[in-house]
């Protein structure tokens, strides 16, 4: 199977002298997602460990990694890659800001793959979804229409749901959600670090 992708115009790309067209970049159209249950079944085929034992190991791995990352350590899984915590501020901080430490929170866990993992991927095949030029960026009107249809059969929305629903990158999905929440189209009913959205008064 090939990796499906489409062409998108680069946002705010700088044009070289004499060039009129905006540069483009390929963006993957993800072919679904593999969950833990599927990985557990596949791992069981590569070793003598039962699926139940695989689940127990994965749960323990998540717990141990979380503990190490919380201590500010990088975690290296040989053959997979490096995991490391990054921080951000909850609000604007300057040198005179009081209680700076209280305004720091976890931003995300970053990942850098090992070369061995890349070797397992091997030579990839790619296939363009369309041959008629770059995809037109999705508009807010399009997103609202998709959200309206989505909430007919779903009670809540997470960022990843919007990514798959509209074919957005993680960064774009976050920005769109922030805009829609500010306008009252979406409403967050979850905690700050694990937001869960429901239709707002304006949807």
N, C-alpha and C positions, 0 to 999 in steps of 0.2 A: 504493500500500500504506500502511496506517496503522501508527503506532507502538503496539504492544500494551503494555498496562500493567495493573497490579492495585493494589488498595488495601491498605496496611499500617498498622497502628497505630504511632503515634510512640512510641519507647522513652522512658520517663521523662518523658512530656509533662506539663506543668503544667496542671491543669484550672482553668478560671475559676470564680469563685463561681457556684453554681447550675447548673453543667454537670456531668452525670454521666458522659457518654461521653468516651473518650479520643480526641484528635484523630488524624487519619489523614493519610498522604501517598501520592502516586502513585509507583510504582516500575516502571521499564521492564522488560518481558520481552523481552530481546534476541533479535532475529530472526537468529540465527547471527552470523557474523563474516566480514569481508572480508579476505583475506590479501594479501600483497605481489604474488603472481602475478596476482590479479584486478585490483588497482590498476594494475599495470604494463600490463596489456592495455587498461584503460580510458584511462590516460594516453596510450598510443600512438594512440588514436582522436582525441584532442584536439590532436595536433601531428604533425609529420613525423618525430619521433625514433623509432627502432626500439625494440622491447621490450628488446633486449640493451643498448642505450644507456641506456634508462630504468633498468635494473637497476644499471648502472655508476654512474649519477648518484645513485641512492638509496643505494648503498653508500658513495659518497664523501661524501654529505650526512651520513649517520650518523657517519662517521669525523670529519668536520670539526665537527659539532655537539658530539660527545663531547669533542673537544679544547678547544673554547671553553668548554663547561660546566665542564670540569675546572679551568679558570682562574678560575672564579667569575664568569663573564659570563652575562648573559641572551642568548638567541638569538631573534631575531625573523625569522620567515618571513612576508613580506608576503602578506596574503590568507589566512593560516593562523592565526598567533598567536605568542605568546611562550612560550618554554621557559626554565625557571630551576631551578637545583639548590637543594635544601633539605638541612639537616643535622640529625642527631640524636645523642644520646649512647649509647654502648654499655652504660653502666651509670649509676647515680645519681652525680651530681657536685655537690659543694658547694664553697664558697670555699676550704676547706682541703685539697681533694683534690689530690694530687700528680699531675704529668704529665697535666693536663687535656686537652691537645691530642691525646694518644694515645687518648683515649676518645671521639673524635668520628668519625663516619662519614657517608657519604651516605645520606640517608633516601629521597628519591625525586626525580624530575624533575617539577615542576609545569607545568601548561599553562593558558594563558589565551587564549581564541580571539579572533581579529580579528572586527570587525563584518562584514567582507566574507565570511568563512566562514559566519556566521550568515545572511547574505543568500542565499548559495547553497543553504542548507537550505530557505529560503523558508517558506511557510505549511505547517505540519505538520497531519496528520490523526491523531487518536488514537482508540483503541478499547479499552474495558475488557474484560479477559478474562472477568470474572465479574460478575454483577449481584446476587449474594446476600450482599454484605457483605465485610468485610476478610478477607484471607487469614490463616489461623492460622499463627503462626511455626513453622518447622520445628524439630523436637526433635532432641536428640542421638541418640535411638534411630532416628529417620528417616534421619539422616545416616549412621549406622553401617550401616544396611541398604543405602543407596545405595552406600556405599564398598565393601561386601562384593561387591555385584553388579559394581561398576566394575572391581575388581581381578581379576575372573574373565577379563576380556578386555584388561586394560591392566596394564603392569608398574609404571609410576610415575604419580604424581599431582602436579600443580602447583596453585598457588593458583587460577589462572584456571579450571582443570578443575573445582574444587569450586564455584566461582561458577556456572558453567553447569550443573553437575550438580544443584545444590540451589537455584538461583535466589537466591543470596546476593549482597550488595554486597561490595566489596573489603574494607571494614573488618570486616564480619561474618565473611567467610571467613577473614581473618587471625586473628581472635579464636577462631573455632571450631578452626582448625588448631592454634593454640597450646594450647588445652584438650585436644584429642585427642592431641597429641604428649606432653603432660605425663602423660596417663593411659596411654600406651603403645599407643594404638590406631593412631597413625601414627608413622613414624620418618623423620627427615631424613637422607638420604645425600648431600646436596649441600652446597655452601659456604653460608655464612651469608647472603650477599646474593643467591644464586640457589638457594634450597632446592628439593629434589626429594624427594618423600615416597614411601615404600613401606609396606606393612602392618606394623604393630608386633606385638609378641608378644600383645597383648590383642585383636587383631582376628581 
